[in-house]
Amino acid sequence: MKSTKITESRTRTTSPFHPIAAGVSIGHIHLKVANLEAAVGFYSGVLGFQVTERFANTVAFLSAGGYHHHIALNTWESRGGKPPPPGTTGLYHAAILYPTRADLADALRRLLAHGVRIDGASDHGVSEAIYLRDPDGNGLELYWDRPRELWPRNGDGSLAMFTKNLDLESLMAAR
């Protein structure tokens, strides 16, 4: 395969191309894990994803709602490995979108019932989010989006996102 040289276009602020299609979404995440059983236990046993496929003790695929997979976990290059140290590049966090506030509340109750440490919880105006780490140290954001008509706006109509502490008691009461 012939490589293409990329030069000054990397630093351009304008592009001759159209923006990406509005319907594009992130389909799934595939994580390298140190211990497949621990990772499956967390994503399935704590968060509630269903195992859709598994190959020996090297890879598992998990889903919400019967999709082929939203999360893939493997030990191909990472069995027994350690998370990257702070100050290195890599995934900051993967975000898991819940359809309703009540569903996010259910996720919070699951985390608390399993003694999972929560790193933070924020109200961003457009969404409410819970931040934590999986057994391999991968950052996760569990969140729900408020309806667009409730998003905070500035006087000119532009989005006015913010970060405030999330009221976890109020969230826990959501049904």
C-alpha positions in Angstrom: 0.0 0.0 0.0 1.4 3.4 -1.0 1.5 5.9 1.8 0.2 9.4 1.3 2.3 12.4 2.5 0.3 14.7 4.8 1.8 18.1 5.1 0.4 21.6 5.9 -3.2 20.4 5.8 -2.9 19.2 9.4 -2.6 22.7 10.7 -5.3 24.3 8.5 -8.3 25.7 10.3 -10.5 25.5 7.2 -11.3 22.5 5.2 -12.5 22.0 1.6 -14.6 19.1 2.9 -18.1 19.2 4.3 -18.6 18.4 8.1 -19.1 14.8 9.0 -22.7 13.6 8.6 -25.0 14.4 11.5 -26.1 10.7 11.8 -22.5 9.5 12.5 -22.1 7.9 15.9 -19.5 6.0 17.9 -20.4 2.3 17.4 -18.4 0.5 20.1 -15.3 0.6 22.2 -12.7 -2.2 22.3 -10.5 -2.3 25.4 -7.4 -4.1 26.2 -7.8 -5.6 29.7 -5.5 -7.4 32.1 -8.0 -9.9 33.5 -11.0 -10.8 31.3 -13.0 -12.3 34.2 -12.7 -9.1 36.2 -13.6 -6.9 33.2 -16.6 -9.0 32.2 -17.7 -9.1 35.9 -17.6 -5.3 36.0 -19.3 -4.5 32.6 -21.8 -7.3 33.0 -22.3 -7.8 36.7 -22.0 -4.2 37.8 -23.1 -2.1 34.8 -25.6 -4.7 33.4 -24.3 -5.2 29.8 -25.1 -8.7 28.4 -22.4 -11.0 27.1 -23.2 -11.7 23.5 -20.2 -13.7 22.5 -17.1 -15.0 24.1 -14.0 -16.8 22.7 -12.1 -18.9 25.3 -10.5 -16.7 27.9 -9.2 -14.0 25.4 -12.1 -11.9 24.2 -15.7 -11.1 25.2 -18.3 -8.9 23.5 -21.1 -7.2 25.5 -24.2 -5.4 24.5 -27.2 -3.3 25.7 -30.4 -4.4 24.1 -29.2 -7.2 21.9 -26.9 -5.3 19.5 -23.9 -7.4 18.5 -21.6 -5.5 20.8 -21.1 -2.1 22.3 -18.1 -3.1 24.3 -15.3 -5.6 23.4 -12.8 -6.7 25.9 -9.6 -8.6 25.1 -6.4 -9.8 26.7 -4.5 -10.4 23.4 -1.7 -7.9 24.2 -2.5 -7.1 27.8 -3.1 -10.2 30.0 -1.7 -9.3 33.4 -0.8 -5.8 32.2 -0.9 -2.6 34.2 -2.7 0.7 33.3 -0.6 3.4 31.6 0.9 5.7 34.2 -0.4 9.3 34.6 1.1 11.8 32.2 0.9 9.4 29.2 -1.4 9.5 26.2 -4.4 7.2 25.7 -8.1 7.1 26.3 -9.3 9.7 28.7 -12.7 8.1 29.1 -15.4 6.3 27.2 -18.9 7.7 27.6 -21.9 5.5 28.0 -25.2 7.4 27.2 -28.3 6.3 29.2 -31.7 7.1 27.6 -33.3 8.6 30.7 -32.4 10.2 34.1 -34.1 7.2 35.8 -31.7 4.8 33.8 -28.7 6.8 35.0 -30.1 6.6 38.6 -30.3 2.9 38.2 -26.6 2.8 37.1 -25.7 4.9 40.2 -27.5 2.5 42.5 -25.7 -0.5 40.8 -22.3 1.2 41.4 -23.0 2.0 45.0 -24.4 -1.6 45.6 -21.1 -3.0 44.3 -18.9 -0.6 46.2 -17.5 1.0 43.0 -15.5 4.2 43.7 -17.0 7.2 42.0 -14.4 9.8 40.9 -16.9 12.6 40.3 -20.4 13.6 39.4 -21.3 16.7 37.4 -24.3 18.6 36.1 -23.3 20.2 32.8 -26.6 21.8 32.0 -27.0 19.7 28.9 -26.4 16.5 30.7 -25.7 14.8 34.1 -22.7 12.6 34.4 -21.0 10.2 36.8 -17.3 9.5 36.4 -15.4 6.4 37.5 -12.8 3.9 36.5 -13.2 0.2 35.4 -11.0 -2.5 36.9 -8.2 -1.7 34.4 -8.2 2.0 35.2 -10.0 3.1 32.1 -12.1 6.2 32.6 -15.8 6.0 32.2 -18.5 8.6 32.0 -22.0 7.4 32.6 -24.5 10.1 31.5 -27.9 11.1 30.2 -28.7 14.1 28.0 -31.4 16.5 29.0 -33.9 17.2 26.1 -32.4 19.9 23.8 -35.2 22.3 24.6 -34.0 22.4 28.2 -30.3 23.1 27.4 -29.1 26.3 28.9 -28.6 29.1 26.4 -26.9 32.5 26.4 -28.9 35.6 25.3 -27.6 35.1 21.7 -28.9 31.5 21.6 -25.5 29.9 21.9 -25.1 27.0 24.2 -24.2 27.9 27.8 -22.7 24.6 29.2 -21.3 24.6 32.7 -20.0 22.2 35.3 -21.6 22.1 38.7 -21.7 19.3 41.4 -24.4 16.8 40.6 -27.0 16.4 43.3 -26.7 12.6 43.8 -29.6 12.4 46.2 -31.9 14.0 43.6 -30.6 11.6 41.0 -31.1 8.6 43.3 -34.8 9.6 43.7 -35.4 9.5 39.9 -37.6 6.6 38.9 
